[in-house]
Amino acid sequence: MVDPLTFIPSKPEGFQTVVADDKVVISWKENPELWITKYRIYEKVNEKDGFKPAKESVTPVFTLREKTVMKHIYRVTAVGPLKESEPSEVIAVDF
């Protein structure tokens, strides 16, 4: 039996990036735990402030459409009923 008050999901892994003309799709393996409610995507704002929440997704994928000349740097967490996993590896995208 799993207690939802103490359940901490495993961190997301298995990232893949697909670049198209006007967007980038980032996907990863779905977490094996059944109690995942969503995934939270964090974007690195700058060195001083670090990572800030940017998006949420109920599926293990998100699409980036904001083209800039800078590299986009992300981390993803899996969110359970009350707690969040450790952040994933860093995902860097030139777009």
KAHU-V936117 format. One record per backbone hydrogen bond with DSSP energy under -1.0 kcal/mol. NH is the residue of the N-H (numbers start at 1). CO is the residue of the C=O. Records with the same first field share a line. If there is no record, write none. Layout:
NH->CO + CO
This chain:
6->3
7->3
16->27
18->25
20->23
24->64
25->18
26->62
27->16
28->60
29->13
37->79
38->79
39->57
40->77
41->55
42->75
43->52
44->73
45->50
50->46
52->43
54->41
55->41
57->39
61->59
62->26
64->24
67->65
72->93
74->91
75->42
77->40
79->38
80->83
85->78
88->76
91->74
93->72
